[in-house]
Structure formats: structure tokens, C-alpha cells
Amino acid sequence: METTAVKKYTFKDFASNQEVRWCPGCDDYVILRAMQKALPEMGVKKEDVVFISGIGCSSRFPYYMDTYGMHSIHGRAPAIASGVKLANPDLSVWVITGDGDSMAIGGNHFIHVLRRNINLNIVLFNNEIYGLTKGQFSPTSLVGQKTKSSPYGNTQQPFQPGELAIGAQARFFARIGGNTPKEMTQMFIDAEKFNGTSLIEVLQNCVIFNDGCYTQFTDKNIREDKQLFVEDGKPMVFGKNRDKGLVLNGLKLEVVTIGENGVEQEDILVHNAKEQDPTMHQMLVRLKYPLVTGIIRRFDDITLEEREDALTKQVKSNSKFTQTDDLFFSGEIYQVN
Amino acid sequence: MIANKISNNINLKSEALDAVVIRFVGDSGDGMQLTGTQFSDTSAMFGNDVSTFPNYPSEIRAPQGSLYGVSGFQVHIGSVEISTPGDDVDLLVAMNPAGLKTNLYSVKPGHTIIIDSDSFTKKNLEKAQYETNPLRDGSLGNYRVIEVSMSSLTKEALKDIENLDNKTIIRSKNMFALGIVYWMYDRSPEHTIDFFNKKFASKPHLIESNTRVLNAGYYYAETLELIPNAYTISPAKMESGTYRIIGGNTATAWGFLAAAEKSGLELFLGSYPITPATDILHELVKHKHFGVKAFQAEDEIAGVTSAIGASFAGDLAITTTSGPGLALKGEALGLAMMVELPLVVVNVQRGGPSTGLPTKTEQSDLMQAMYGRNGESPVIVLAASTPSNCFNYAYQAAKLALEHMTPVILLTDGYIANGSEPWKIKRVAEMPEIKNNKVTKVTGNWHPYDRDEDTLARNWAVPGTFGLEHRIGGLEKDSVTGDVSHVPENHEFMTKIRAEKIKRVQNYIPDLTTEFAEEGDLLVVGWGGTYGSLHSAVKQLNNEGYNKIGYAHFNYINPLPKNTESVLSKFKKIVVCELNNGQFVNILKMNFNICGLLQYNKIQGLPFGNSELITEFKKIVD
């Protein structure tokens, strides 16, 4: 890693000269701006930032960033990004993907990149629909959802991305509404600072094909009552009046009201994002009321590239080979005169 | 009572031989690969030219004694130039009835079969579907059969060694067979004993037991008067130098190591295990001391795409696979072609289609390599022709990928990948220079698709380079700025420039040459791993006086060498020989106006045999 000071950037430094072409009103604009605002705060050099995307509306993202980038093929961005990061661990590598891209065709790469814990960041734009192919159900669409490819209602059970990710040993999982740019910006900064694969699921509204899919959680007037924004070490309290909270009842989470039925502030569960055991995090991810947002899971662990680096150093120090000739002339060789 | 019996219907005499083909066969698990390797290594160090070919079932451990569980290893050694593992066998060592049954066809009448007679039990005979015992029913009358109670003799030799379980004892009987063969061909067991000392350094009882059984076999053969005197095969006349025996897959891996060192880049392999390509991964993962990043991915697609990512980030990136894996990599290869990044894809061809014949060889992925992508998607296609020159072509594939900023598909096949032969070791200093197109500084009005005037290769700005931030992708891009463009004329221009870029590689590859004749009655044409078989058949015909038969071998398939048409046009007849139903012949027909191209095709999962080629070529010229 070079030690030269990182230039002071503004968000404009990260905007490319390409015209942004998403539908008017799309949350993608919010995500783009949040990223452009977050990057100057990360302490990384612009030339060290790489965005890799697959296919879909979300995947146009790299074109709009004045960094290095590759708009690749459907679902494979995590594998391409893994190659980038393994080739040069000094880079800040971002995967931009959608629910169609990463939950369907790219499902395999999605789970394996999390399992390996390569130090890169994934931003998953989840709008529960295929946008770019114009309105088919996706692996996160709800049962019964009517789409172009499910005119009588979707019969396939959806994935919960967080549940899948934590099941695949994700060490960092966060969820955020597409209309909360300030928290989103901070989340991107936190993801970059995390050493390991970080996954941020953005609940992103598709104004054309699935408009209002998250309104019941994200509408500005009700979101404080419907969302629990968790913070590590803080009690899991929500509601406009901050009087609702979570307690454990047997093996289930239960919503209680502070001050009612003898419930006091101290009874409310305190969020522990660093807990290695995924049980509580899985419960939080699955909850429908309140919908849990914020950094749900964040536990530090060795990364794949750190393991590889340590192993390489060890092998190098034990090997007598320094150049390929040493290998070629080793073992059973013989002379012909 | 240990029975030894040699049929005496053939006159025995000792002789000096130019070359000999030996095949060891037994159950998978009998150690036939090890036995064969030891014999060939020993012979190579003695100075013989050597060519080997292992042939094993696709099951890991097929039921013992079954016909489909037979594992074999063939070795051809000579005091003359050896270019194939040979087809007709001079000596068959059969450790069980199934091995005998499935391999008897290959033994030349009058030649020798050594048999472990202990294994010819009722049960094993039944498993091999013998109705009567071939050792007793006279069906082997045309061969010189040497029956040896190898299992019993092995037990006898080891009876006083402590700490040896029965399984270990029985497993070492292959060394008894090897001892006999060492004596027959006047080879010292010393090399193999050294091998035991190294391999079993921490298990002295295994050194002792294997050495004892090996020597027991050797002295048994010497003592037994009924076995003729040792044959002598003098050292071959080979170019002077330092040699080692190398297999095709190892040579491929080493070619990439050399290319990485020469180019000053780090080597990245993204791969997923598949027969028969996996050994390249096995080899490269060992070389962390050279900084090799060998990444076993979750599937074939992640194998190639991780390599594309590594290439984007500035590594020498490769991916290795076999036929079905190349099918899966097709879309990603189109991306690599579109973004014009250097990438080498090795396809070790096997019998297809679909899962086909995983452990058998074929040349039927040529069209897939040429066209197995959507759209107009030309890439460089190369084919190696022998186990040892896999090294050169892996190196060349890396060089062309880096210098021309394009994916390169390197075709090898199961036959040369698993086969081995002497390799005159190359030092990296002797290898040609490898340039690359990396740009490190902002100069003027820079664009990611600015091209070199001669090669048309674009420049390579890798992430981390100040001031050259840019985006690439699978969408069509403007020929000047590299931004996404759907302009119709631009797409046509870009399609043509990508094709022209590959065409211009012709200026950087060697011309096609012919061997034996530059003009004449018949030109035998081959490509890839059939080199050894075709070359030795044409050579033999020339030795027999057919001096107007030439041989042209293609290692460069796309683009074809510039002078191809003029070379082909000098012969009255041309026969294109391939282990497929006729793929390369169609490439020639597409490209050149040459009438009456003849074909000789074999689609059996097997290499060409010498006699079938000779018969065919004679038929054409006579």
C-alpha cells in the first residue's frame, strides 16, 4: 500500500461524464448520490476504487462513477470482483447487483463470495422485480405477486437476501430503505471500513414495475413505527415515541411497549452486531414487524486474502525455489551428451 | 507350491531391439500407473527416448476384477526417436484376467505376456467373463506366455517383515512385476529403490518391503532359465542437454510459470476441477513460492470470470478446463473478447459431446473453441502437439494474449495431457521476450480503446493507475471514446476491427512448414495432439520409399499461418486426419479454395494407430 496522502475529494470527483439513464423517480439515483458522497469520506484514492456489476438496471451504476469499473455479465460480478481483489488486495472493490442478478442467475457466486469472506463490498438493489427485462417476478418477489410472468400471481417462495447471506456465513449484513440517503451514505462508509465481505441490501423502489413495494415500511410518515433501525450496543427500540421494543419470548422475538404490562426500558434487548452466532441476526432479518434495518451483523474475521497472503509467505520462506529455472532443474533430471 | 510355466511353442531368442512397447494392466488400485512411470523414468535416465500413455477408467475404484475397472499404462522406449506411446504391444503385463481380456488384442502375435497366475481364480475368471481359463484352454497359443505366481511370491518374499498387513503385502506385487520387466530389458532397479527411499522416508518398513519385492522379481527372472536373456535397447541419439520426463499437463502449467516470470506479471489461475484438465490446477497450486494465485472457484463460470477480474487488475490470468467446462465459460469468454483483456483458456479436450468419455481423448472441441460464443467473437486458437511442447504453446498463448490484448484458447487433449516424454529443459532466459500493453501515465487525450497501429491491441490501464479511471463492459462501445454506443455503423466498425485484430496475429506467428516433402503426391495434414502418430506414420512410409508424401502440422488454428494455401497447393492430394468427424477440414474448406480434401477421421476416444494410418495413406497414393 502506498503511503501518499489521499486527496480531499468531493462527490463531484466521483461523477463520470456519462448521462444517468434511470427512470425518473428511481431510488437508484439516491444510491448513486449516496455512494458519491460516501467515497470522499472513506480515505481511499479514486484510482483504487473499482465497481463491478452484472446485468440489470442497477448494473449500469459503474458507468456513472468516475472510477475504474466493469459492467460485466449476468450474475457473475461477485466472481469477477473476487478476481480483481485477489489480484490486487489494495483496491477498494464494490459489487453492484440487483435481486434478479444476484439471487437468481448469480446465486451461486453470491453465496460463495460471502463464505470466503473476501474483503469487498456488495450493494444489493432489491426491488423484488426484474426491471430491465420489464417486469417479471424475481427470487425476492412475494407469493401471489402479479407480474408479466405471473399474471395469476407468483407461486414461487421468495428468498430473504439477509437470511440467505447469513446462512452463507456473511460477516457483515446491513439493510436500508432506498429513501434514507443519510443513513445509506454512512452505511457505505462502514462497509468499506469493514475487513471482509460486506453486504448492504437496499430496499429500492421500482417506480415502473413494482411501485410502492416497500411503502408499508419506508413511507416517511410511518417508517419510524414500522422500521427498527438497529445500532450496535443500543437497545432495539423503535416507534415515533421510542416506546416500542423487542424482547425474547421463548425462541421468538416479540414486540412490547415500554411502560405497559410492567415492561421497562432495561427489558429491551440490546443489539449485538458482533455476535458470531447467527441465531439472533437471522431472527432479526426475518422479522416483518418491525422491519429491521441498519447494520444487523458485523463480526470481524480473517479474510481469504489474508489467509492466502500468510500461506504464500510461509511457502515462500520454506521453499528453495526463487525462479522457475530452480523448479525446472529440480527433481529427476538427467544429462544427454 | 509355486507354479511357473512357459508355453514353449515359440522359439525363444535374445536380441537387441530398436524400440519396445510395454503395457502394464491391472485393477485400478493395483499400482499400474506407478509401475509404468517407474519403468519409463528409469529408461529415460538410461538414455532411451520415451513416450508414455496412461489409460484408466472414469470410475475411481470400479469393482475389483471387472472388465471396466482395468487400469493401464503404456510405455514406448527406444534407441531411436519415439514420438508416440505405440499401438502394438511387445510385452503385456497382466495382473488379472480382466486386464488380459481387455488388452490381449493389442499384443503382437508371437510376443510376450506376463501373467500373475495367482489371480486367475474361478471368481476372477467369472468377473472377466471368461468361460474357460485362457491359461489352460489353448487360446493363448500364439503368444509367449509367462505365468508367475506373483501374489504368492510376494508374500513369500515378505513373510518375515513385521508390521506389514496383508493388504500392503498384496499391493506390492506390482513391484514384483516391475522387477521381472527390469531384468528382461536390462534395466537396473536402482532408480526405483531411490524413489522408495524418498517417497517412504518416514516409513522404513515400506522401503524395505517394496525394495525386497522389486529385487525378488528381478532375481526371480534372472534365476529362471526359461525366460530369455535380457533384451538390450541402447540409448537414443538425442540432442545434448539436460532432460526430464514431463507430462503434458505439467508442461502446460510450467509454460505459464515461465510466461509469468518473463512478463514480470503475477500468475492468476481461476479454475474448477474437471477431467482431464485438473492436473494443471494441481500443479499450479503447489507454486505459491512463485506467488502463483491459484483460485479453485465454485464453478467453471466463476473460474473464468475470476480470471477476467484478475486480468482487469493486471495479472497474467488463465483458466483451465475441458470440453463441458468450455461450454460453460462461453459467455464470459465473449465478455473477455469484448472488453479486449488478455486471458488464456486451456481446454484439455476429451471425448464428447456432453459428459461423453471423460477419460478418453478426442479433438472434437475445435468448433466450440472457434465459435462457441454469441455474436461475432473471434479469439486466438492454438493447439499443442506433444506432451513436452505443451510448455511452448502455453508460453506462446500467454505471450499472444498479452501482446494482442485478447483471449487465447489453447487446445490440448487427454492423450498429450496425460502422456509424458523427455523434455529438454528450457531456461527462462532462452524464451522469447513478452511485452505487454500496460499504460502507467496519462498522455494527452487518452481513451481505453486506443489501439496499437500494428497489432490493433488496445492499451491496458489497470485499476490503481492514477488518472486513467475508465469503465469497460459487455455492451458495444464507441470506437474512439470507449463509451457505450448503439450506433449501427460503429457496431459494424468495431466488429470488423476485432476480427482484423485477430487476423493480424498472422504477422506474429511462424509460417506453416512441411516435413519429409515440400511437394508431391500426398500431403498428410494434422493438428494438435495427433502429431506423434501422424509424424511417425509418414516417416515410416518415407523410409519405405514413399518419398512424395509430406506432412503438415497445424498448431495455429485461428488465425491460420499466412502461407497455408501455398503450402497445401503443392500436393496432388491432401488428407486431413482428425480425432473427430471432420472439424478442421471444414475450417480449411471455409478459408481456401482447395478442391478434393480427403478426410481420415477416428471417433473412438482413442489415438490414431500406426498401422491404420499406414494402410490408409498407402490406399490413397497407390
Interface residues (C-beta under 8 A of the other chain):
Chain A: S16 Q18 K45 K46 E47 D48 V49 V50 F51 I52 P62 Y63 M65 D66 T67 Y68 G69 M70 H71 S72 I73 R76 A79 I80 A81 S82 G83 V84 K85 L86 A87 N88 D90 L91 N108 H109 H112 E308 L311 T312 V315 K316 S319 F321 T322 Q323 T324 D325 L327 F328 F329 G331 E332 I333 Y334 Q335 V336 N337
Chain B: D41 A44 M45 G47 P235 M238 E239 S240 G241 T242 Y243 R244 I245 W254 L257 A258 E261 E266 F268 G270 H287 K288 H289 F290 G291 K293 F295 A297 E298 D299 I301 A302 T305 S306 A307 I308 G309 A310 S311 F312 A313 G314 D315 A317 E331 A332 G334 L335 V339 K424 I425 K426 R427 V428 A429 V462 P463 G464 T465 F466 G467 L468 E469 H470 R471 I472 G473 G474 L475 D483 V484
